[in-house]
């Protein structure tokens, strides 16, 4: 299905009228969705449409036996909390929360309504679940990545830009997994192995982002690892523009950054993660308990390269990285 059709489907889902019975007297089940992305984020809309398509394939038909209440608070923590309460007050049969802040907000509002999370970095560290194999309580879902990926980011960055001998990991403590510490140990261990000086760069706003990137750009050996969070996703335009302006080789988790002008990305297939949440929601709607459903890790990864960005930075793309790329932007 094309992106435009996906997004059109989303609009109709958000506008369904309240109903308690579907066709032929069938009960309409309710799913609340809290999306920690901006509503105008086309990739996020496509990802959510994949989830909806997955539900449809499992027998949950738009407007017949299912109603979805969707909220898009973006990365604003106060708005996330407000809309989480709004979703919980609707008393849905199950809630899908997309992002760590969205999951934290709905978890704070209910200990009884089943929650399936997606795109969460550290569900154990953030105390959403007791363990991956035995979640306990009313919540389970699909984590975004394990800490070891931070070492892979730095390894790939130094392969792309061998001149990098000092690298900063950009984190936002309010929205990053583990309060910004989730990737630190693996990032620093990889840096020692690669003989790179590591820096944990804490950012809270656009001014902080500019300070970090401009500082790296003042020396020819600087590189940047943008650790994923709703903050860095929603501020990606500033990060990409500043990295280009200050000639700083940068790696991201999500391919959307590369499509919008960033150099390199490596990470899990987000659409696949969110789509895989559909069978868990289906099982809960049919009587399963979240505590019975183990937390799942990513199974598909993707890498993207921007050849124009590499040329602008004066970098030659290694054939080994080019061969690994799922997507190459010319």
Secondary structure, 3 states (H helix, E strand, C coil): CCHHHHHHHHHHHHCCCCCCECHHHCECEEEEEEECCCCCCHHHHHHHHHHHHHHHHCCCCECCCEEEEEEECCCCHHHHHHHHHHHHHCCCCEEEEECHHHHHHHHHHCCCCEEEEEEECCCCCCCCCCCCCCCCCCEEEEECCCCCHHHHHHHHHHHHCCCCCEEEEEECCCCCHHHHCCCHHHHHHHHHHHCCEEEEEECCCHHHHHHHHHHHHCCCCEEEEECCCHHHHHCHHHHHHHHHHCCCEEEECCHHHHHCCCCEEEEECHHHHHHHHHHHHHHHHCCCCHHHCCCECCCCEEEEEEHHHHHHCCCCCCHHHHHHCCEEEC
